[in-house]
Amino acid sequence: MDKMVAEPENTLRSIAVTFLKQVGMHAQARNVAKNPHLEHMSPLELVEQLKKFNVTYTIDIPHQDQLEDTHYPFIGITSSREDDGEYHATLFRRSGKTFQKQTPASRRWQAVDFEEISQFSHIVVLESIPSKQLSVRTFVKEVNLRKKWYWPVLVLTFMSTLTGLSIPLFTMSVYDKVIGGHLVEVLPELGMGAAIAVFIYVGARLARGYILSKVVTEFVREISNVTFHRLIHMPLTLLARVGITNHINRMKNTERVRSMLAGTVGGSMLDLPFVIIVLITIAVLAGWLVLVPIVMILLHKLVSYLLTKFTNAALPAIYNEHQDGITELSKNILFLKSGGNAEGWIQRLHRLNRENSRQNFMFAKRNGLYGAVSHVMTMITGLVTIFVGIFLVLNHSITSGALIACVMLIWRITGPAAMVLSSSLKIDMLKSAVAQFDGFLTVQTENNELRLDIPDMDSAPAVSFKGVTLRYDAESAPALSGVEFDALAGDVVAVLGPNGCGKSSLLITTLGVLEPQAGYISLNGRNIRQYDPQVYRTWCSYSPAETQLVEGSLADNIRFQKPSATDEEIVAALQQAGAHALLELVEGDIHAPIFAACNIMLRSIDAEAISLARVIVSDSNFILMDEPVAAGNPTVKAAFIEFIKSCKGTKTLIFSTHDQHLLPLVDKVVVLDKGAVAFAGPLPEQAPVENQGEANA
């Protein structure tokens, strides 16, 4: 607390706290003020906190026009850390047509000019704050954030449409004046004008394509980031229930949006409203001949509507099941190869492949028919225009040059129209993707205003389990059933039981990754669901049963747990964890590349030592370890025994094990059987055996 009081009032962290209070987010402000990981907050950490609080924002260099429209206070941030190692910031707000800044000492507002605001390298502006009614228009909101590009794109499309008339009109003039009127002397002037128009046309198209690609790519990047951030912070139980294929499809949807909006379909959708200019030109040149493309477009729309329903009826319905089957096969390939009895799996995969191929063939066949009919309708439009135009030429209603120009202009109408109409299935898929995206964002994540407390990380916690019941799905037996026991601060607790009894589930639930359907877990008398999930899990040092090794060096693998660890801390942790063989292998160079993609699995025999070293280097006083010495490495086991002794009284350690030789070292033993507690208390040799009722008394 003294450090917080002594903290300068113009640091980014203190300004962020004031900023959140200004917009009524007091719980979030307390979270930022107490979070030990934000002691020297950077702009990137501020942005991550705003994402966690479901606040929409923009961060940019100062723009007066943008700031004059904002309704919330905004933060100006310096370009780099000052001499005190902090980013400094100032809180501003708009008051009518003027700007004001808050003086940190007095908390009063005083008028400032935009020139003072422009001295800051970045401005963080709030777009909206979270509300009880979740927004379902996030996709449209992201589109509207790029409104400044609307007019340039529309102007370039308008220019390309006008200049695109040059070639048909040039052709008409050549036929009617140069050939028909024998006015050869006007040909250079006509050619020069047409060349200039074509140059403008090409330039406008290229500029529009560049802007579209840039804006759509940035837009899709933001959508992908939002989707990924949302997936990361969704409850694990919900993610598992929805299925991995659906999550992959959500990420793929963003690429579909990019390819559609930045491709030919997006360009045709922009060109379509400007078709009216081409229709007016045809009406001026050929009178009622303009009715031909109008009628044919309406007929094309009717045919497209019918064909769309016909094609949609053949959409592959087995896609997700097929992808899930492939994913399941990839996960269990080692089991299948080692078991030797994979006939059932192979038959199932063959069935899925066969049905998936059949459904895709039916869809491709109907989609091909759709494309062929669309092409035929375009050809018919051109032919009807020619035949009707010949009749008008013979009646001297229009010139032959006007007819040729109208036929050329017809393609500028039927092209975009046919592209949009034939892409109606893609447009429907885009609408569905937008609806799925907005619906996906309404799903509650782990981050909300009720889970923003910061745990006391300065001392070992007391842990209490009260009737914890966990099911992975409604059909399966409970992984945990009414689990109740207590671990005092500084206790070392061993969890025993046969495979599948719920040991790993208990540890993961204690970590807060899985949420029980009944009961709760408390730390120091407070439900763990009240704590900020990110801060809580960073504090709790968790070692899974299967250690995840990463490509690189020993240092890279240890810093996986604590990125700020020094080389000296890493070496000390490895030595304490019994990893002497690994250190000898790299001749003491912890930065030598030892784990490569080709041998990372072969080196997993040393995973136990690395896992224990990660726990040691984290120096947390709350530790969860799943089967830390399952491989039976005697050196690592001896190191783990010493680690247990060092934890007693200073760190709360809960670990699962099958090794009964470790039990005399612990303060309490918990025996699980089919998810329920069969025994909880000290070993009988240490104290009278407590049954479960006495242990909870």
Number of C-alpha atoms within 10 A of each C-alpha: 7 6 8 12 8 8 13 17 18 18 24 27 27 22 22 25 18 21 21 19 15 14 14 12 17 16 17 23 21 16 21 24 18 17 15 12 11 16 17 15 20 19 19 9 14 17 17 13 17 18 16 18 17 18 15 17 16 12 15 13 16 20 12 12 8 10 19 15 11 14 14 17 22 22 22 27 25 19 14 13 15 11 7 10 11 19 20 24 23 24 25 25 23 18 12 8 7 12 20 19 23 19 15 17 9 7 10 10 15 12 14 15 11 15 10 11 24 15 14 18 14 19 24 20 23 19 14 13 16 14 9 5 7 14 14 17 14 20 17 11 13 15 14 12 12 13 10 9 13 11 10 14 20 15 13 20 22 20 17 24 20 16 19 20 21 20 19 20 22 19 20 21 20 21 19 17 16 17 12 13 11 12 12 11 9 13 15 10 10 17 15 11 15 21 15 12 20 18 14 18 23 14 15 21 19 14 16 20 18 14 16 21 17 12 18 20 19 14 20 21 15 14 22 18 13 16 18 14 15 21 19 13 16 16 19 15 15 14 15 12 10 10 12 14 17 14 16 11 13 18 16 12 22 23 17 15 24 20 17 18 23 19 14 15 21 19 20 17 16 18 22 18 13 17 20 12 15 20 21 13 18 23 15 13 21 20 14 11 22 20 14 16 21 15 12 19 20 11 13 22 19 13 16 22 16 11 22 20 11 15 20 14 13 17 16 18 13 16 18 16 13 20 18 16 18 16 13 12 16 11 11 11 12 10 12 16 10 9 9 8 11 13 10 9 14 13 11 13 16 12 13 19 18 13 17 19 15 13 18 18 14 16 19 16 14 20 21 13 14 20 19 13 17 23 16 12 19 22 14 13 21 21 13 16 22 17 11 13 24 17 12 19 17 11 10 10 14 18 21 19 23 23 24 19 25 28 20 17 22 22 17 19 22 26 15 22 23 23 20 23 24 25 18 18 19 16 18 13 15 18 13 13 19 20 15 15 21 18 15 15 19 14 13 13 17 21 20 17 17 13 18 25 23 20 20 13 15 8 15 23 24 19 24 22 20 16 18 22 22 24 20 19 12 7 7 8 13 19 22 27 22 17 22 22 22 20 20 18 21 21 23 25 27 26 25 25 19 13 12 13 20 25 28 20 21 26 23 18 20 25 21 22 17 19 23 23 13 14 16 22 25 18 20 15 11 16 15 23 18 17 21 21 22 15 18 22 15 15 18 21 23 25 23 16 17 14 17 15 22 15 15 17 19 25 20 20 23 29 18 15 20 18 12 10 15 13 15 8 16 23 22 14 23 26 17 21 27 24 22 16 14 20 16 10 12 15 10 12 16 22 13 15 14 17 20 15 10 8 11 16 13 10 13 16 12 18 21 28 29 26 26 27 28 24 24 22 23 23 15 21 20 25 24 23 23 23 21 24 25 15 13 11 14 11 15 24 21 15 19 22 13 14 16 17 13 11 18 18 15 18 22 25 27 24 21 26 20 16 13 9 9 14 19 13 16 18 20 23 21 24 19 24 19 18 25 20 23 15 22 25 24 21 19 9 8 11 9 10 15 15 13 16 11 10 15 15 6
